[in-house]
Amino acid sequence: MTQELIVAPLVRDRRRFLADLVVLTKPRVVLMVLVTTLVGYYVALSGPADWARVLHLVVGTLLAAGGTLALNQYREREIDGLMERTRLRPLPDGRVMPLEALLFGAIITVVGLVYLAATVNVLSALVTAAIVVLYLFVYTPLKVRTPLATLIGAIPGALPPVTGWVAARDDVGVGAAVLFGILFLWQLPHTLAIARLYRDDYARAGVLVLPVVDEQGGSTERQMMTGVVGLLVVSLLPTLIGLAGGVYFAGALLLGVAFTAASAVQARARTSAAARWVLFASLLYLPVLLALLAFDKA
């Protein structure tokens, strides 16, 4: 009986530790990375899919993306501890030690990159490596130095469909650039809406998102509107360059107009309620647009 009482907490602790390691990888973000990567692969196909390569692409991307996000939490553990919405993450809450997170993130990131190079192609590994470097060593340190970090961070955030594209074609084409443009521009209203909602939290931690330094809101709203209008235009290009058909074009136009309208309301109202609608619109917009692109692939 005594032995059972001792072993049970150890089992629970081990399970909690493993669960916390999974939390470090930000599964919802990894899921979005996987979806955009696979859409890039599918849209780039000119013949039947190589399902073995697809499986390897998923495994390698899963490892590299999860490891990169874990390393990001390792680097930002002190900042996370200062913000209400992140202070209970495994590192600031003390459930995972920094060295454990560092080793875990580094190992699965490297394994993911090597796996992609060995089983998919070198180019997909190089694009993914660029994501890792830009995200961890350019975007992350700049967050506390300049509001331009949001724009810079949108670059690695827009590269996953390019990984998928080069996995299918072994080269970078115009289609990959268009997919990159869609993901890049989508991130501007999405991240600015989040920054608007959690401005006080970011300010407390010294993270210089645009709403923190732009107290009147003019620059924030202009950048948000620039993003959605640019997105509306770029999202129509897949049909114009022959990647998608008319159904996609009509859907992209409708989605873009609705997203622009939500952002225009925020630009005028500059309230938390309006920013929440922009965030909701962004979360609805991207999966529906990608689904339309996959459905109406030319």
Secondary structure, DSSP 8 states (H G I E B T S, - for coil): -HHHHHHHHHHHHHHHHHHHHHHHT-HHHHHHHHHHHHHHHHHH-SS---HHHHHHHHHHHHHHHHHHHHHHHHHTHHHHHHSTTTTTSTTTTTSS-HHHHHHHHHHHHHHHHHHHHHHT-HHHHHHHHHHHHHIIIIIHHHTTT-TTHHHHHHHHHH-HHHHHHHHHHSS--HHHHHHHHHHHHHHHHHHHHHHHHTHHHHHHHT---HHHH-TT-HHHHHHHHHHHHHHHHHTTHHHHTTSB-HHHHHHHHHHHHHHHHHHHHHHHH--HHHHHHHHHHHHHHHHHHHHHHHHTB-
